[in-house]
Amino acid sequence: MATKRKQPSKSTSRQKKWSGKVTRESDALDLEQGVFKGDDPKKIAQSLKRSAKHSHRRKASPFQSAMSMLNFYINRAGDQLPATKKKVLEDAKDELRVLFGRQEEK
């Protein structure tokens, strides 16, 4: 009678870190370090635009790549993202739209 082998379990902390790896090593963009840590939506948007424009590995347009990375970061943080920080990042979305000519300035 053969016994079942247990599959090695992944640690919870390791499972949670895959999204951090995506942010650091994305094939879409080479992000500036700490880009999402700032408090200025315009600077965040400018950094994302710069990264998207200079990337030769992205598969979508620069606008789509930049917006996707921003949305990914917001979604990844989920409920752990303080309301003030979420507001800054949501405002950065609006700034991205303005920078790429997708929306009129306020």
C-alpha positions in Angstrom: 0.0 0.0 0.0 1.5 3.3 -1.1 1.4 6.3 1.1 0.5 9.7 -0.3 3.3 12.2 -0.3 2.5 15.7 1.0 3.0 18.5 -1.5 5.3 21.1 -0.1 3.2 24.0 1.0 4.1 27.6 0.1 4.3 30.0 3.0 1.6 32.6 3.2 4.1 35.5 3.0 5.7 34.0 -0.1 2.3 33.8 -1.8 1.6 37.4 -1.0 4.8 38.7 -2.5 4.2 37.7 -6.2 2.5 41.1 -6.8 5.5 43.0 -5.4 7.7 41.1 -7.9 5.4 42.1 -10.7 5.8 45.8 -9.7 9.6 45.4 -9.5 10.2 43.2 -12.6 7.3 43.9 -14.9 7.9 43.2 -18.6 5.7 46.2 -19.3 7.6 49.0 -17.6 10.9 49.7 -15.8 9.5 51.8 -12.9 11.5 54.4 -11.0 12.1 53.2 -7.5 9.5 54.5 -5.1 7.3 55.9 -7.8 4.1 55.1 -5.9 5.4 56.3 -2.5 5.2 60.0 -3.4 2.3 62.4 -2.5 2.2 64.4 -5.7 -0.2 62.9 -8.3 1.5 64.9 -11.1 4.9 63.6 -10.4 3.6 60.0 -10.2 1.9 60.4 -13.5 5.0 62.0 -15.1 7.2 59.1 -13.9 4.8 56.5 -15.2 4.5 58.3 -18.5 8.3 58.5 -18.8 8.7 54.8 -18.0 6.0 53.8 -20.5 7.4 55.9 -23.3 10.9 54.5 -22.8 9.9 50.9 -22.4 10.7 48.7 -25.4 9.1 45.6 -23.8 5.5 46.8 -23.4 2.8 45.1 -25.4 0.2 47.8 -25.2 0.3 51.6 -25.9 2.3 53.8 -23.4 -1.0 55.1 -22.0 -2.4 51.6 -21.4 0.8 50.3 -19.9 1.1 53.3 -17.5 -2.6 53.1 -16.5 -2.5 49.4 -16.0 0.5 49.5 -13.7 -1.2 52.2 -11.6 -4.4 50.2 -11.4 -2.4 47.1 -10.6 -0.8 48.9 -7.6 -4.1 50.3 -6.3 -5.8 46.9 -6.6 -2.8 45.1 -5.1 -2.9 47.3 -2.0 -6.7 46.7 -1.5 -8.0 47.6 1.9 -4.5 48.2 3.2 -4.2 51.4 1.2 -5.0 54.4 3.3 -7.8 56.7 1.9 -5.4 59.6 1.6 -2.9 57.5 -0.5 -5.7 56.1 -2.6 -6.9 59.7 -3.4 -3.3 60.6 -4.5 -3.2 57.6 -6.8 -6.7 58.1 -8.2 -5.7 61.7 -8.9 -2.6 60.4 -10.6 -4.9 58.5 -13.0 -6.5 61.8 -14.0 -3.1 63.4 -14.4 -2.1 60.5 -16.7 -5.1 61.1 -18.8 -4.2 64.8 -19.2 -0.5 64.0 -20.0 -1.6 61.6 -22.7 -4.2 64.0 -24.1 -7.1 61.7 -23.1 -8.9 64.3 -20.9 -9.1 68.1 -20.6 -7.2 69.7 -17.8 -9.3 70.7 -14.7 
